[in-house]
Amino acid sequence: MKHKWLEIAEQEMGQHEVKGKVDNPRIVEYHSTTTLRADNDEVPWCSSFVNWCVEQAGIKGTGSAAAKSWLNWGRTIAVPEEGCICVIKQKRTGHDAATGSTSGYHVAFWLKEEGGRAFLLGGNQADQVKVSSFGLKSYEICGYRMPIPEIEPAICH
């Protein structure tokens, strides 16, 4: 069974930045789930997208526009599963054209690993929501995260 937030993310595939002075209102909506609340689609938005997807699924996100913030969210899982939140970091320093990141960090939804590449569905991947593959010689996996399951309230008799 596919996680609800991954289904939501898949429905957003194809959303992309608009070049020039016009902005994609959907990307601005993604930003509204973070404290940054950017009003344009040129601000890096991978974490905004993940926040928006999990919130649409009824789960509280990090509220941060920083990809690295997801390393302190939910619970760590040792073995990735489809739809888990994955934080990666490019091994070299400087601007990352694939993700728009200047910090080197990127967050997206894990799909699979194949041929030494991590396949992730995320926002701000080549300026759009899409599936991209990241070579594990160029990127390190910083962590896999899942939401903490809601604790059932005690039933009193």
C-alpha positions in Angstrom: 0.0 0.0 0.0 1.4 3.4 -1.0 1.7 6.1 1.6 -0.8 8.9 1.2 1.8 11.7 1.0 3.6 9.8 -1.9 0.3 9.6 -3.8 -0.2 13.4 -3.2 3.4 14.0 -4.4 2.8 12.0 -7.6 -0.3 14.1 -8.4 1.9 17.2 -8.3 4.4 15.9 -10.9 4.9 18.4 -13.7 4.4 21.5 -11.4 7.3 23.8 -12.4 8.8 27.2 -11.9 7.8 29.9 -14.3 10.7 31.9 -15.8 10.5 35.7 -15.4 8.4 37.9 -13.2 5.5 35.5 -13.1 5.4 32.8 -10.4 3.7 29.4 -10.3 1.0 29.9 -7.6 1.2 26.2 -6.6 4.9 26.6 -5.7 4.1 29.7 -3.7 1.4 27.5 -1.9 4.1 24.9 -1.1 6.1 27.8 0.6 3.1 28.7 2.7 3.7 25.5 4.8 7.0 26.9 6.0 8.0 29.8 8.2 9.9 31.2 5.3 6.6 31.9 3.4 8.4 32.9 0.2 6.2 34.6 -2.3 8.0 33.4 -5.5 9.1 30.2 -7.2 12.8 31.0 -7.5 13.5 30.4 -3.8 14.7 26.8 -3.3 11.5 24.8 -2.5 12.3 21.1 -2.0 11.5 21.3 1.8 8.4 23.4 1.1 7.2 20.7 -1.2 7.8 17.9 1.3 6.1 19.9 4.0 3.1 20.6 1.8 2.7 16.9 0.8 2.8 15.6 4.4 0.5 18.3 5.6 -2.0 17.4 2.8 -1.8 13.9 4.2 -2.7 15.2 7.7 0.7 15.0 9.2 2.6 17.9 10.7 5.9 18.6 8.8 8.9 20.5 10.0 7.6 23.9 9.1 11.1 24.7 7.8 12.3 25.6 4.3 15.7 23.9 5.1 16.1 20.4 3.7 18.4 19.5 6.6 15.5 20.1 9.1 14.0 16.8 8.1 16.9 15.0 9.8 15.2 15.9 13.1 11.6 15.0 12.1 9.7 11.8 12.7 11.7 8.7 13.3 14.8 7.3 11.6 14.6 4.1 9.6 17.7 2.1 8.8 16.4 0.6 5.5 14.6 2.9 3.1 11.0 2.1 2.0 9.1 3.6 -0.9 7.8 7.0 0.1 10.1 7.6 3.1 11.6 11.0 3.3 15.2 11.0 2.2 17.8 13.8 2.9 20.8 13.8 0.6 23.8 16.0 0.4 26.1 16.6 -2.5 29.7 15.6 -1.8 31.2 18.7 -3.4 30.7 22.2 -2.3 28.9 25.0 -4.2 25.6 25.5 -6.0 23.9 22.3 -7.1 22.2 22.8 -10.5 20.2 19.6 -10.1 18.4 20.8 -6.9 19.0 24.5 -6.8 20.6 24.0 -3.4 23.4 26.2 -2.1 23.7 24.4 1.2 24.2 21.1 -0.6 21.2 19.4 1.1 18.1 18.2 -0.7 15.0 16.4 0.6 12.6 14.3 -1.4 10.6 11.1 -1.3 12.6 7.8 -1.7 11.5 5.5 -4.6 14.3 3.1 -5.0 18.1 2.5 -5.5 19.3 1.0 -8.7 22.6 0.9 -10.4 24.3 3.1 -7.8 21.7 5.8 -8.1 18.9 6.9 -5.7 15.6 7.6 -7.4 13.7 10.4 -5.6 10.4 12.1 -6.3 10.7 15.7 -5.2 10.2 19.4 -5.7 12.8 21.8 -7.2 14.5 19.0 -9.1 15.5 20.7 -12.3 13.0 23.5 -11.2 10.0 21.1 -11.1 8.3 18.3 -9.3 9.6 15.1 -10.9 11.5 11.9 -10.4 15.3 12.3 -10.6 18.1 10.0 -10.1 21.1 11.0 -7.9 24.4 9.2 -8.3 25.6 7.9 -5.0 29.2 8.7 -5.9 28.2 12.4 -6.0 25.6 12.4 -3.2 25.6 10.9 0.3 22.4 9.7 2.0 22.1 11.6 5.3 19.0 9.9 6.5 15.7 8.2 5.9 12.7 9.4 7.9 9.1 8.3 8.6 6.4 10.0 10.6 6.0 8.8 14.2 2.8 6.8 14.4 0.0 8.5 16.3 -0.4 7.0 19.7 -3.9 5.6 20.2 -5.7 7.4 23.1 -6.3 5.1 26.1 -9.8 3.9 26.4 -11.1 4.3 30.0 -13.9 2.1 31.3 
